[in-house]
Amino acid sequence: MPVDVRLPTVLRQHAGGQASVKANGGTVGEVFGDLLRQFPLLQGQLVTDDGGIHKFINVYRNDDDVRYLEKLDTKVSDDDVISILPAVAGG
Amino acid sequence: MLRLTDAIYTDVVAHALDGLPNEACGLIAAAPGSSKVERLYRCGNAAASSRLYELDPLDHLKADRDAEARGLEIVGVYHSHTHTDAYPSPTDVAQAPDPNWHYLVVSLKEPEPVVRSYRIVEGTIEEEPLELDRK
């Protein structure tokens, strides 16, 4: 069963303009892998070359920031919603 | 151009003052396609610093959901500069997350707070008019 993935406005242009897409996977990393297969333009926007979550985004499983769970290994099940938002920071 | 009601303008400045000695930050929301800010979301500064801000990620998620439930969208971010001018710093430009956003900066350098709004697109800063809606 696919899960819903909610995309921030800046990434929607790489996913056919959609705010919410469906992707398959048992972990956040697998869901991201499926997203990249569906939307190759997202390459480089979600994960870094060394396989971590890109520092310019925050990723949530429902109400939890996955950085405080198991990052890309965070388990995902059917009813979960994965949200991606830009990391907002400055000086 | 960005339009703020008096109440929202006052809240931005009040949050900047409340946040001292650290920088304060939050999000603004408007109806899709509108430049009139309808709602302000105070967020925590996870960096807890007088020189940097990092919008608390969970506060961001809550604000995003609340805005969506109200038919609004997040259209920008505000933050304070405790000791420098109301102009985006190199860090602000390097980390600007969305070219469609409005970037409000509140300077507390002088006794009277100064609020200015900018667009930041591909590293280029452009100030935009800030209109106060007295209604």
Backbone of each chain as ProteinMPNN parsed JSONL, in Angstrom:
{"seq_chain_A": "MPVDVRLPTVLRQHAGGQASVKANGGTVGEVFGDLLRQFPLLQGQLVTDDGGIHKFINVYRNDDDVRYLEKLDTKVSDDDVISILPAVAGG", "coords_chain_A": {"N_chain_A": [[0.847, -1.209, 0.0], [0.559, 2.164, -0.876], [1.921, 5.174, 0.634], [0.907, 8.493, 1.636], [2.648, 11.326, 0.554], [3.534, 14.486, 1.401], [4.388, 17.395, -0.251], [6.551, 20.277, -0.15], [6.011, 23.636, -1.425], [8.245, 24.443, -2.957], [9.267, 22.053, -3.971], [7.295, 20.987, -5.51], [7.274, 21.634, -8.185], [8.988, 19.808, -9.252], [7.566, 17.545, -9.264], [5.456, 17.328, -11.012], [3.83, 19.427, -10.254], [2.243, 18.66, -8.168], [0.816, 18.674, -4.858], [0.626, 16.632, -3.122], [1.675, 13.324, -3.161], [1.742, 9.809, -3.993], [3.604, 7.104, -2.671], [5.536, 4.088, -2.498], [6.836, 1.99, 0.124], [8.642, 0.614, 2.928], [10.088, 1.997, 4.686], [11.178, 5.367, 5.438], [13.349, 5.926, 3.795], [12.987, 4.05, 1.725], [10.578, 4.933, 0.691], [11.391, 7.428, -0.252], [13.129, 6.505, -2.221], [11.312, 5.395, -4.01], [9.909, 7.685, -4.688], [11.891, 9.084, -6.085], [12.189, 7.424, -8.252], [9.735, 7.775, -9.476], [9.706, 10.521, -9.87], [12.184, 11.779, -11.234], [13.321, 14.307, -11.238], [13.476, 15.112, -8.649], [15.814, 14.272, -7.705], [18.675, 14.714, -5.725], [17.424, 16.548, -4.121], [16.337, 15.471, -1.859], [17.887, 13.484, -0.541], [21.332, 13.258, 0.466], [24.541, 12.847, -1.203], [25.961, 11.08, 0.352], [23.997, 9.587, 1.456], [22.308, 10.613, 3.471], [19.576, 12.486, 5.029], [18.755, 15.383, 3.284], [20.059, 18.53, 4.317], [18.559, 20.762, 3.91], [15.924, 20.185, 4.096], [13.138, 19.22, 6.202], [11.806, 16.246, 7.504], [8.903, 14.485, 8.191], [7.188, 11.904, 9.965], [3.962, 11.537, 10.199], [3.323, 13.263, 13.082], [5.934, 13.5, 13.873], [9.351, 14.433, 13.764], [11.562, 12.905, 11.668], [14.274, 12.877, 12.092], [14.614, 12.539, 14.746], [13.687, 10.069, 15.108], [14.314, 7.245, 13.418], [15.671, 8.346, 11.323], [16.316, 7.946, 7.891], [15.765, 5.287, 8.101], [13.421, 5.096, 9.438], [10.42, 3.478, 10.17], [7.576, 2.965, 8.07], [4.09, 2.829, 7.782], [0.905, 1.832, 6.326], [-1.104, 3.818, 7.005], [0.312, 6.045, 7.527], [1.435, 9.434, 7.115], [3.785, 11.084, 5.249], [5.505, 14.024, 5.581], [7.148, 16.675, 3.964], [9.049, 19.495, 4.534], [10.552, 22.701, 3.944], [13.692, 23.32, 5.558], [13.937, 25.978, 7.655], [15.995, 28.61, 8.113], [18.496, 30.973, 9.229], [20.45, 33.967, 9.652]], "CA_chain_A": [[0.0, 0.0, 0.0], [1.353, 3.4, -0.885], [1.639, 6.201, 1.653], [0.835, 9.858, 1.119], [3.807, 12.169, 0.812], [3.174, 15.894, 1.169], [5.572, 18.104, -0.725], [6.518, 21.735, -0.013], [5.821, 24.307, -2.714], [9.48, 24.473, -3.771], [9.555, 20.763, -4.616], [6.17, 20.531, -6.345], [7.617, 21.797, -9.607], [9.716, 18.61, -9.693], [6.654, 16.403, -9.151], [4.284, 17.622, -11.822], [2.989, 20.446, -9.622], [1.359, 18.07, -7.153], [1.111, 18.976, -3.458], [0.651, 15.369, -2.398], [1.87, 12.213, -4.093], [1.768, 8.51, -3.325], [4.838, 6.36, -2.921], [5.606, 2.828, -1.766], [8.061, 1.709, 0.859], [8.467, 0.245, 4.323], [10.828, 2.973, 5.494], [11.248, 6.678, 4.783], [14.338, 5.823, 2.722], [12.389, 3.339, 0.585], [9.581, 5.843, 0.114], [12.154, 8.406, -1.04], [13.617, 5.804, -3.41], [10.192, 5.288, -4.949], [9.642, 9.049, -5.181], [12.91, 9.436, -7.081], [11.884, 6.663, -9.474], [8.583, 8.411, -10.13], [9.989, 11.935, -10.195], [13.656, 11.87, -11.236], [13.778, 15.687, -11.009], [13.693, 15.312, -7.207], [17.184, 13.824, -7.4], [19.515, 15.748, -5.113], [16.621, 17.435, -3.276], [15.855, 14.772, -0.667], [18.995, 12.83, 0.164], [22.661, 13.701, 0.059], [25.325, 11.808, -1.881], [26.381, 10.039, 1.298], [22.847, 8.816, 1.913], [21.573, 11.19, 4.599], [18.509, 13.421, 4.656], [19.305, 16.687, 2.913], [19.893, 19.437, 5.459], [17.631, 21.842, 3.584], [14.528, 19.788, 4.319], [12.746, 18.46, 7.39], [10.917, 15.162, 7.104], [8.078, 14.074, 9.328], [6.224, 10.814, 9.862], [2.832, 12.087, 10.961], [3.691, 14.452, 13.861], [7.298, 13.374, 14.396], [10.51, 14.724, 12.914], [12.24, 11.602, 11.589], [15.651, 12.968, 12.604], [14.598, 12.064, 16.134], [13.277, 8.658, 15.077], [15.472, 6.509, 12.867], [16.039, 9.019, 10.078], [15.787, 7.275, 6.691], [15.326, 3.928, 8.451], [12.148, 5.177, 10.151], [9.4, 2.607, 9.573], [6.387, 3.63, 7.55], [3.017, 1.891, 7.466], [-0.106, 2.315, 5.373], [-1.875, 5.014, 7.356], [1.195, 7.167, 7.831], [1.631, 10.512, 6.136], [5.131, 11.649, 5.293], [5.504, 15.428, 5.159], [8.465, 17.283, 3.744], [8.984, 20.952, 4.571], [11.91, 23.265, 3.913], [14.308, 23.722, 6.825], [13.977, 27.434, 7.556], [17.042, 29.077, 9.022], [19.242, 32.113, 8.744], [21.264, 34.589, 10.679]], "C_chain_A": [[0.88, 1.255, 0.0], [0.991, 4.331, 0.272], [1.571, 7.559, 0.953], [2.097, 10.612, 1.499], [3.424, 13.596, 0.44], [4.432, 16.69, 0.856], [5.451, 19.606, -0.475], [6.447, 22.388, -1.395], [7.082, 24.27, -3.575], [9.76, 23.165, -4.481], [8.451, 20.324, -5.576], [6.475, 20.629, -7.829], [8.351, 20.565, -10.143], [8.825, 17.37, -9.671], [5.338, 16.725, -9.862], [3.32, 18.596, -11.172], [2.098, 19.925, -8.508], [1.807, 18.42, -5.729], [1.281, 17.692, -2.654], [0.768, 14.252, -3.418], [1.863, 10.909, -3.302], [3.072, 7.803, -3.669], [4.834, 5.117, -2.037], [6.913, 2.717, -1.005], [7.751, 1.383, 2.306], [9.224, 1.162, 5.276], [10.814, 4.308, 4.737], [12.23, 6.627, 3.605], [13.777, 5.113, 1.496], [11.334, 4.201, -0.105], [10.278, 6.89, -0.756], [12.677, 7.768, -2.325], [12.524, 5.697, -4.464], [9.851, 6.663, -5.538], [10.617, 9.424, -6.296], [12.71, 8.65, -8.377], [10.737, 7.326, -10.234], [8.907, 9.802, -10.656], [11.502, 12.168, -10.162], [14.173, 13.286, -10.978], [13.995, 15.983, -9.523], [15.095, 14.88, -6.772], [18.0, 14.978, -6.826], [18.759, 16.678, -4.177], [16.26, 16.789, -1.942], [16.992, 14.162, 0.15], [20.329, 13.312, -0.392], [23.403, 12.543, -0.606], [25.755, 10.704, -0.927], [25.186, 9.378, 1.988], [22.14, 9.338, 3.148], [20.445, 12.073, 4.1], [19.145, 14.777, 4.38], [19.044, 17.693, 4.022], [18.922, 20.579, 5.171], [16.164, 21.441, 3.715], [14.376, 19.172, 5.704], [11.711, 17.446, 6.935], [10.189, 14.657, 8.345], [7.303, 12.808, 8.979], [5.09, 11.224, 10.767], [3.311, 13.311, 11.733], [5.142, 14.442, 14.332], [8.353, 13.684, 13.337], [11.353, 13.443, 12.86], [13.707, 11.661, 12.002], [15.744, 12.447, 14.034], [14.005, 10.664, 16.231], [14.488, 7.909, 14.529], [15.868, 7.052, 11.493], [15.452, 8.26, 8.869], [15.327, 5.851, 6.97], [14.006, 3.915, 9.217], [11.085, 4.358, 9.412], [8.166, 3.414, 9.155], [5.319, 2.566, 7.327], [1.878, 2.619, 6.753], [-0.77, 3.641, 5.725], [-0.991, 6.23, 7.624], [1.187, 8.201, 6.709], [3.056, 11.028, 6.339], [5.032, 13.086, 4.775], [6.935, 15.907, 4.992], [8.261, 18.797, 3.757], [10.414, 21.488, 4.45], [12.414, 23.525, 5.326], [14.507, 25.231, 6.716], [14.958, 27.954, 8.595], [17.74, 30.279, 8.409], [20.024, 32.736, 9.886], [20.754, 35.967, 11.041]], "O_chain_A": [[1.821, 1.373, 0.785], [-0.114, 4.27, 0.811], [2.093, 7.749, -0.146], [2.555, 10.54, 2.64], [3.038, 13.873, -0.696], [5.41, 16.659, 1.603], [4.354, 20.155, -0.577], [6.782, 21.768, -2.404], [6.997, 24.086, -4.789], [10.435, 23.167, -5.51], [8.644, 19.399, -6.365], [6.002, 19.822, -8.63], [8.337, 20.309, -11.347], [9.269, 16.275, -10.015], [4.254, 16.425, -9.361], [2.131, 18.602, -11.49], [1.284, 20.67, -7.963], [3.0, 18.458, -5.428], [1.982, 17.663, -1.643], [0.049, 14.233, -4.417], [1.969, 10.92, -2.075], [3.573, 7.887, -4.79], [4.216, 5.094, -0.973], [7.945, 3.255, -1.407], [6.734, 1.815, 2.849], [9.038, 1.118, 6.492], [10.482, 4.363, 3.553], [11.976, 7.21, 2.551], [14.048, 5.513, 0.364], [11.216, 4.197, -1.331], [9.818, 7.203, -1.854], [12.675, 8.396, -3.384], [12.771, 5.883, -5.655], [9.547, 6.787, -6.724], [10.23, 10.002, -7.311], [13.019, 9.14, -9.464], [10.759, 7.427, -11.461], [8.454, 10.208, -11.726], [12.035, 12.69, -9.182], [15.314, 13.464, -10.552], [14.621, 16.983, -9.173], [15.504, 15.094, -5.631], [18.011, 16.079, -7.376], [19.37, 17.51, -3.507], [15.913, 17.491, -0.992], [17.046, 14.308, 1.371], [20.438, 13.714, -1.55], [22.946, 11.4, -0.573], [25.898, 9.547, -1.322], [25.352, 8.686, 2.992], [21.436, 8.581, 3.815], [20.357, 12.375, 2.911], [19.974, 15.255, 5.154], [17.959, 17.723, 4.603], [18.508, 21.286, 6.089], [15.268, 22.251, 3.476], [15.333, 18.674, 6.296], [10.855, 17.737, 6.1], [10.788, 14.436, 9.398], [6.822, 12.649, 7.857], [5.249, 11.252, 11.988], [3.676, 14.312, 11.115], [5.535, 15.302, 15.121], [8.257, 13.258, 12.186], [11.804, 12.956, 13.896], [14.325, 10.623, 12.238], [16.794, 11.981, 14.477], [13.842, 10.136, 17.33], [15.565, 7.943, 15.124], [16.334, 6.315, 10.625], [14.257, 7.971, 8.829], [14.588, 5.267, 6.178], [13.522, 2.851, 9.605], [10.876, 4.516, 8.209], [7.781, 4.393, 9.795], [5.601, 1.517, 6.75], [1.888, 3.84, 6.602], [-0.976, 4.488, 4.856], [-1.492, 7.317, 7.913], [0.968, 7.89, 5.539], [3.466, 11.361, 7.451], [4.538, 13.328, 3.674], [7.815, 15.578, 5.788], [7.387, 19.312, 3.059], [11.371, 20.804, 4.814], [11.636, 23.911, 6.198], [15.168, 25.709, 5.794], [14.774, 27.763, 9.797], [17.591, 30.563, 7.22], [20.232, 32.125, 10.935], [21.332, 36.633, 11.899]]}, "seq_chain_B": "MLRLTDAIYTDVVAHALDGLPNEACGLIAAAPGSSKVERLYRCGNAAASSRLYELDPLDHLKADRDAEARGLEIVGVYHSHTHTDAYPSPTDVAQAPDPNWHYLVVSLKEPEPVVRSYRIVEGTIEEEPLELDRK", "coords_chain_B": {"N_chain_B": [[5.14, 43.309, -3.174], [3.973, 43.464, 0.163], [1.307, 43.066, 2.344], [0.33, 44.022, 5.559], [-1.759, 43.72, 8.403], [-2.391, 46.111, 11.016], [-2.472, 44.727, 13.427], [-1.064, 42.359, 12.949], [1.423, 43.339, 12.198], [2.148, 44.561, 14.612], [2.313, 42.295, 16.19], [4.457, 40.924, 15.057], [6.576, 42.635, 15.704], [6.326, 42.608, 18.479], [6.873, 39.93, 19.021], [9.518, 39.812, 18.226], [10.68, 41.427, 20.184], [9.959, 40.003, 22.488], [11.526, 37.788, 22.127], [14.108, 38.468, 22.767], [17.149, 37.798, 24.628], [17.623, 36.504, 22.255], [17.336, 35.794, 18.704], [14.125, 36.005, 17.212], [11.602, 34.076, 15.508], [9.243, 33.254, 12.915], [6.3, 32.325, 10.997], [4.405, 33.503, 8.152], [1.107, 33.653, 6.808], [-1.044, 33.588, 3.954], [-3.929, 34.005, 1.812], [-4.073, 31.876, -1.078], [-2.205, 33.235, -3.691], [-2.519, 35.806, -2.771], [-1.256, 38.907, -1.409], [-1.74, 39.743, 1.056], [-1.224, 39.401, 4.399], [-2.723, 37.074, 6.453], [-2.451, 35.691, 8.728], [-0.295, 35.03, 11.479], [2.328, 32.999, 12.611], [3.901, 32.314, 15.45], [7.033, 30.885, 15.991], [9.312, 28.6, 17.537], [12.8, 29.325, 18.131], [15.069, 27.164, 17.281], [17.779, 27.313, 17.324], [18.324, 28.987, 19.383], [19.742, 31.507, 19.66], [21.477, 34.675, 19.535], [22.397, 35.402, 17.152], [21.686, 33.69, 15.131], [18.985, 31.907, 13.55], [16.81, 29.103, 13.688], [14.08, 27.774, 12.504], [11.789, 26.145, 14.536], [11.246, 22.825, 13.76], [8.891, 21.319, 14.316], [7.052, 23.246, 15.048], [6.857, 24.499, 12.626], [5.632, 22.504, 11.079], [3.131, 22.325, 12.378], [2.141, 24.914, 11.92], [1.989, 24.929, 9.157], [0.034, 22.987, 8.706], [-2.146, 24.119, 10.037], [-2.523, 26.457, 8.579], [-3.212, 25.397, 6.111], [-5.616, 24.137, 6.755], [-7.182, 26.334, 7.093], [-7.459, 27.261, 4.586], [-5.367, 28.757, 3.739], [-1.953, 29.619, 2.818], [1.48, 29.117, 3.66], [3.431, 31.901, 3.255], [5.756, 33.124, 3.784], [8.528, 34.09, 5.934], [9.399, 35.483, 9.077], [12.014, 37.108, 10.902], [14.107, 38.219, 13.601], [16.711, 40.666, 13.828], [19.02, 41.142, 16.184], [21.11, 42.903, 16.639], [21.793, 44.063, 14.261], [21.143, 45.631, 11.019], [17.874, 45.877, 9.36], [18.127, 43.988, 7.146], [18.66, 41.332, 4.878], [20.987, 38.897, 5.958], [24.121, 37.428, 4.815], [23.868, 34.722, 5.52], [21.109, 34.474, 5.684], [20.437, 34.746, 3.007], [21.805, 32.637, 1.808], [20.445, 30.507, 2.895], [17.814, 30.804, 2.221], [14.7, 29.427, 1.807], [12.678, 29.385, -0.189], [11.878, 30.708, -3.279], [9.499, 31.988, -3.747], [8.668, 33.084, -1.427], [8.085, 35.671, 1.064], [10.368, 37.626, 2.844], [10.602, 38.753, 5.915], [12.284, 41.055, 7.906], [13.09, 42.057, 11.131], [14.578, 44.67, 12.687], [16.248, 45.243, 15.695], [18.157, 46.943, 16.357], [18.232, 49.714, 16.729], [16.571, 51.966, 19.069], [13.912, 52.184, 18.193], [12.051, 49.71, 16.672], [12.652, 48.357, 13.385], [11.004, 47.291, 10.5], [11.278, 45.413, 7.599], [10.625, 44.153, 4.278], [11.509, 41.546, 2.03], [12.285, 40.0, -1.149], [13.912, 37.034, -2.014], [15.662, 35.733, -4.462], [17.324, 33.284, -6.092], [19.727, 34.017, -4.815], [19.701, 36.751, -5.037], [18.842, 39.787, -3.534], [15.911, 41.599, -3.084], [14.292, 44.442, -2.05], [10.895, 44.879, -1.034], [7.828, 46.778, -1.187], [6.214, 47.467, 1.892], [3.12, 47.368, 3.076], [0.927, 48.886, 5.307], [-2.102, 47.932, 6.637], [-4.637, 49.715, 7.796], [-7.114, 48.988, 8.573]], "CA_chain_B": [[4.465, 44.053, -2.116], [3.384, 42.642, 1.212], [0.39, 43.863, 3.164], [0.145, 43.532, 6.926], [-2.67, 44.506, 9.239], [-1.728, 46.68, 12.19], [-2.358, 43.715, 14.482], [0.01, 41.419, 12.617], [2.67, 44.11, 12.292], [2.452, 44.713, 16.044], [2.68, 40.982, 16.721], [5.818, 40.631, 14.581], [7.516, 43.42, 16.518], [6.235, 42.125, 19.866], [7.583, 38.651, 19.12], [10.955, 40.116, 18.152], [11.09, 41.92, 21.509], [9.821, 38.885, 23.437], [12.57, 36.792, 21.896], [15.419, 38.907, 23.255], [18.274, 38.278, 23.813], [17.81, 35.706, 21.045], [16.525, 36.097, 17.537], [12.799, 35.376, 17.186], [11.231, 33.752, 14.135], [7.904, 32.701, 12.723], [5.831, 32.219, 9.617], [3.22, 34.273, 7.811], [0.253, 32.934, 5.87], [-1.986, 34.401, 3.185], [-4.726, 33.223, 0.867], [-3.266, 31.612, -2.269], [-2.14, 34.317, -4.668], [-2.708, 37.116, -2.142], [-0.093, 39.452, -0.721], [-2.195, 40.246, 2.354], [-0.98, 38.396, 5.44], [-3.931, 36.845, 7.248], [-2.151, 35.007, 9.977], [1.109, 34.94, 11.854], [2.611, 31.857, 13.478], [5.155, 32.395, 16.203], [7.699, 29.584, 16.077], [10.493, 28.593, 18.384], [14.111, 29.38, 17.478], [15.778, 25.982, 17.77], [19.199, 27.656, 17.507], [18.399, 29.749, 20.634], [20.948, 32.303, 19.471], [21.249, 36.078, 19.192], [22.983, 35.625, 15.822], [21.143, 32.736, 14.161], [17.7, 31.296, 13.878], [16.403, 27.861, 13.017], [12.664, 27.618, 12.818], [11.513, 24.845, 15.144], [10.59, 22.037, 12.708], [7.522, 20.892, 14.648], [6.22, 24.451, 14.955], [6.622, 24.71, 11.192], [4.632, 21.516, 10.632], [1.814, 22.728, 12.923], [1.709, 26.133, 11.224], [1.642, 24.547, 7.787], [-1.261, 22.289, 8.74], [-3.2, 25.055, 10.436], [-2.764, 27.35, 7.447], [-3.928, 24.648, 5.082], [-6.987, 23.915, 7.224], [-7.906, 27.605, 6.949], [-7.447, 27.673, 3.18], [-4.254, 29.692, 3.536], [-0.671, 28.949, 2.629], [2.628, 29.834, 4.225], [3.999, 32.714, 2.172], [7.017, 33.752, 4.152], [9.092, 33.912, 7.269], [9.984, 36.696, 9.671], [12.929, 36.874, 12.012], [14.671, 39.469, 14.108], [18.155, 40.89, 13.95], [19.097, 41.818, 17.484], [22.148, 43.941, 16.66], [22.154, 44.53, 12.913], [20.065, 46.291, 10.285], [16.775, 45.068, 8.814], [18.54, 43.615, 5.796], [19.045, 39.913, 4.968], [22.411, 38.61, 6.105], [24.563, 36.389, 3.873], [23.289, 33.434, 5.932], [19.692, 34.483, 5.293], [20.346, 34.56, 1.563], [22.273, 31.281, 1.489], [19.514, 29.481, 3.374], [16.432, 31.153, 1.86], [14.168, 28.156, 1.331], [11.659, 29.372, -1.236], [11.925, 31.979, -4.023], [8.183, 32.638, -3.762], [8.357, 33.605, -0.098], [8.441, 37.01, 1.522], [11.296, 37.515, 3.972], [10.492, 39.929, 6.772], [13.361, 41.159, 8.896], [12.841, 43.076, 12.146], [15.82, 45.065, 13.346], [16.135, 45.824, 17.037], [19.441, 47.624, 16.572], [17.934, 51.045, 17.269], [15.475, 51.896, 20.044], [12.645, 51.961, 17.487], [12.211, 48.571, 15.756], [12.457, 48.614, 11.951], [10.564, 46.078, 9.809], [11.331, 45.508, 6.139], [10.3, 42.896, 3.606], [12.372, 41.286, 0.875], [12.228, 38.755, -1.915], [15.271, 36.513, -2.218], [15.557, 34.799, -5.586], [18.633, 32.846, -6.596], [20.828, 34.757, -4.202], [19.559, 38.199, -5.205], [17.925, 40.375, -2.562], [15.175, 42.765, -3.555], [13.316, 44.91, -1.062], [9.562, 45.112, -1.584], [7.045, 47.68, -0.335], [5.454, 46.875, 2.991], [1.964, 48.252, 3.235], [0.174, 48.62, 6.532], [-3.533, 48.049, 6.454], [-5.111, 50.28, 9.073], [-8.462, 48.495, 8.899]], "C_chain_B": [[3.876, 43.069, -1.094], [2.507, 43.541, 2.069], [0.2, 43.202, 4.524], [-0.942, 44.369, 7.6], [-1.844, 45.079, 10.386], [-1.466, 45.612, 13.246], [-1.2, 42.755, 14.2], [1.373, 42.115, 12.681], [3.102, 44.223, 13.756], [2.927, 43.384, 16.634], [4.096, 40.587, 16.289], [6.84, 41.349, 15.468], [7.52, 42.912, 17.964], [6.997, 40.811, 20.028], [9.093, 38.878, 19.08], [11.464, 40.575, 19.529], [11.017, 40.812, 22.561], [10.989, 37.916, 23.331], [13.934, 37.181, 22.442], [15.872, 38.108, 24.467], [18.461, 37.514, 22.508], [17.001, 36.266, 19.876], [15.196, 35.357, 17.681], [12.454, 35.09, 15.73], [9.833, 33.172, 14.072], [7.519, 32.755, 11.264], [4.613, 33.104, 9.405], [2.435, 33.515, 6.746], [-0.714, 33.899, 5.204], [-2.837, 33.461, 2.343], [-3.876, 33.012, -0.389], [-3.342, 32.78, -3.256], [-2.275, 35.71, -4.087], [-1.426, 37.594, -1.483], [-0.497, 40.023, 0.639], [-2.048, 39.15, 3.415], [-2.216, 38.29, 6.333], [-3.608, 36.301, 8.636], [-0.649, 34.944, 10.213], [1.266, 33.747, 12.79], [3.952, 32.072, 14.164], [5.761, 31.003, 16.278], [8.898, 29.715, 17.005], [11.757, 28.748, 17.534], [14.955, 28.243, 18.05], [17.265, 26.262, 17.973], [19.41, 28.406, 18.825], [19.64, 30.634, 20.666], [20.572, 33.75, 19.18], [21.751, 36.389, 17.786], [22.368, 34.754, 14.74], [19.718, 32.363, 14.542], [17.52, 30.021, 13.077], [14.966, 27.643, 13.434], [12.419, 26.224, 13.385], [10.713, 23.989, 14.143], [9.161, 21.612, 13.054], [6.564, 22.075, 14.636], [5.876, 24.739, 13.493], [5.527, 23.768, 10.688], [3.232, 21.922, 11.102], [1.269, 23.947, 12.188], [1.238, 25.792, 9.818], [0.27, 23.873, 7.736], [-2.398, 23.233, 9.077], [-3.55, 25.978, 9.269], [-3.588, 26.629, 6.38], [-5.394, 24.448, 5.472], [-7.836, 25.176, 7.078], [-7.952, 28.088, 5.507], [-6.364, 28.685, 2.869], [-3.008, 28.904, 3.164], [0.427, 29.796, 3.26], [3.296, 30.593, 3.077], [5.302, 33.394, 2.574], [7.393, 33.511, 5.587], [9.531, 35.286, 7.779], [11.002, 36.267, 10.71], [13.542, 38.202, 12.419], [16.188, 39.465, 13.981], [18.328, 41.707, 15.22], [20.078, 42.983, 17.486], [22.502, 44.511, 15.295], [20.911, 45.084, 12.212], [19.006, 45.301, 9.791], [17.067, 44.75, 7.354], [19.023, 42.174, 5.862], [20.567, 39.737, 5.049], [22.826, 37.58, 5.053], [23.996, 35.009, 4.225], [21.822, 33.352, 5.528], [19.542, 34.173, 3.806], [20.723, 33.123, 1.193], [21.231, 30.232, 1.845], [18.065, 29.785, 3.022], [15.759, 29.957, 1.197], [13.266, 28.223, 0.105], [11.648, 30.721, -1.963], [10.582, 32.711, -4.072], [7.841, 33.293, -2.43], [8.71, 35.082, 0.046], [9.31, 36.825, 2.766], [11.253, 38.813, 4.758], [11.628, 39.914, 7.78], [13.024, 42.315, 9.835], [14.172, 43.419, 12.796], [15.528, 45.709, 14.693], [17.412, 46.592, 17.39], [19.23, 48.994, 17.217], [16.782, 50.929, 18.266], [14.113, 51.63, 19.382], [12.815, 50.796, 16.508], [11.915, 48.968, 14.306], [12.094, 47.288, 11.287], [10.631, 46.314, 8.306], [11.068, 44.135, 5.533], [11.098, 42.767, 2.312], [11.903, 40.05, 0.128], [13.683, 38.325, -2.093], [15.181, 35.419, -3.271], [16.951, 34.533, -6.142], [19.758, 33.739, -6.1], [20.731, 36.265, -4.336], [18.48, 38.727, -4.263], [17.218, 41.562, -3.192], [14.178, 43.18, -2.493], [11.972, 45.129, -1.745], [8.799, 46.049, -0.649], [6.268, 46.889, 0.717], [4.316, 47.84, 3.278], [1.213, 47.879, 4.494], [-1.292, 48.922, 6.308], [-4.133, 48.498, 7.778], [-6.459, 49.728, 9.494], [-8.405, 47.315, 9.837]], "O_chain_B": [[3.362, 42.006, -1.442], [2.912, 44.633, 2.467], [-0.054, 42.002, 4.628], [-1.027, 45.578, 7.389], [-0.75, 44.6, 10.687], [-0.408, 45.579, 13.874], [-0.452, 42.389, 15.106], [2.351, 41.542, 13.162], [4.267, 44.009, 14.092], [3.828, 43.353, 17.471], [4.843, 39.988, 17.064], [7.824, 40.762, 15.917], [8.572, 42.801, 18.592], [7.677, 40.595, 21.031], [9.85, 38.227, 19.801], [12.536, 40.166, 19.975], [11.897, 40.695, 23.415], [11.391, 37.3, 24.318], [14.82, 36.335, 22.568], [15.025, 37.759, 25.289], [19.36, 37.835, 21.73], [16.109, 37.096, 20.05], [15.142, 34.241, 18.197], [12.942, 35.766, 14.824], [9.312, 32.662, 15.064], [8.299, 33.173, 10.409], [3.883, 33.417, 10.345], [3.008, 32.829, 5.9], [-1.145, 34.887, 5.798], [-2.516, 32.284, 2.18], [-3.055, 33.862, -0.732], [-4.429, 33.243, -3.602], [-2.161, 36.698, -4.814], [-0.605, 36.786, -1.049], [0.294, 40.699, 1.296], [-2.683, 38.099, 3.324], [-2.687, 39.281, 6.89], [-4.388, 36.436, 9.579], [0.148, 34.821, 9.282], [0.426, 33.519, 13.66], [5.005, 32.017, 13.528], [5.063, 30.041, 16.598], [9.423, 30.807, 17.22], [11.784, 28.354, 16.368], [15.486, 28.343, 19.156], [17.94, 25.538, 18.706], [20.53, 28.465, 19.334], [20.474, 30.532, 21.566], [19.497, 34.029, 18.65], [21.56, 37.496, 17.282], [22.513, 35.047, 13.553], [19.308, 32.486, 15.696], [18.008, 29.884, 11.955], [14.683, 27.358, 14.598], [12.806, 25.229, 12.772], [9.625, 24.385, 13.725], [8.308, 21.552, 12.169], [5.4, 21.932, 14.261], [4.767, 25.16, 13.167], [4.619, 24.18, 9.966], [2.271, 21.871, 10.334], [0.082, 24.009, 11.87], [0.22, 26.301, 9.349], [-0.543, 24.145, 6.853], [-3.476, 23.165, 8.486], [-4.722, 26.247, 9.005], [-4.534, 27.186, 5.824], [-6.294, 24.57, 4.641], [-9.058, 25.098, 6.954], [-8.425, 29.191, 5.231], [-6.428, 29.387, 1.86], [-3.008, 27.673, 3.192], [0.313, 31.016, 3.376], [3.675, 30.005, 2.063], [5.882, 34.15, 1.794], [6.694, 32.837, 6.345], [9.976, 36.136, 7.007], [10.878, 35.205, 11.321], [13.498, 39.18, 11.673], [16.843, 38.424, 14.021], [17.837, 42.832, 15.316], [19.908, 43.941, 18.241], [23.401, 45.343, 15.178], [19.797, 45.018, 12.731], [19.201, 44.086, 9.799], [16.352, 45.184, 6.451], [19.727, 41.813, 6.805], [21.32, 40.357, 4.298], [21.967, 36.927, 4.461], [23.681, 34.22, 3.334], [21.345, 32.306, 5.088], [18.642, 33.439, 3.398], [20.058, 32.48, 0.381], [21.136, 29.195, 1.189], [17.166, 29.083, 3.485], [16.199, 29.515, 0.136], [13.1, 27.216, -0.583], [11.433, 31.76, -1.338], [10.525, 33.897, -4.394], [6.829, 33.985, -2.322], [9.494, 35.649, -0.714], [9.028, 35.987, 3.622], [11.791, 39.836, 4.333], [11.899, 38.9, 8.423], [12.71, 43.417, 9.386], [14.819, 42.556, 13.388], [14.68, 46.594, 14.812], [17.701, 46.85, 18.558], [19.956, 49.381, 18.133], [16.095, 49.908, 18.305], [13.268, 50.934, 19.947], [13.642, 50.882, 15.6], [11.048, 49.8, 14.038], [12.779, 46.283, 11.478], [10.1, 47.304, 7.803], [11.258, 43.103, 6.176], [11.327, 43.745, 1.6], [11.226, 39.181, 0.677], [14.568, 39.157, -2.298], [14.688, 34.322, -3.007], [17.649, 35.44, -6.597], [20.624, 34.161, -6.866], [21.577, 36.989, -3.811], [17.369, 38.2, -4.198], [17.864, 42.435, -3.771], [13.327, 42.393, -2.079], [11.923, 45.522, -2.911], [9.091, 46.107, 0.546], [5.746, 45.805, 0.459], [4.536, 48.985, 3.673], [0.899, 46.712, 4.725], [-1.672, 50.003, 5.857], [-4.135, 47.752, 8.758], [-6.909, 49.955, 10.617], [-9.445, 46.775, 10.215]]}, "name": "protein", "num_of_chains": 2, "seq": "MPVDVRLPTVLRQHAGGQASVKANGGTVGEVFGDLLRQFPLLQGQLVTDDGGIHKFINVYRNDDDVRYLEKLDTKVSDDDVISILPAVAGGMLRLTDAIYTDVVAHALDGLPNEACGLIAAAPGSSKVERLYRCGNAAASSRLYELDPLDHLKADRDAEARGLEIVGVYHSHTHTDAYPSPTDVAQAPDPNWHYLVVSLKEPEPVVRSYRIVEGTIEEEPLELDRK"}
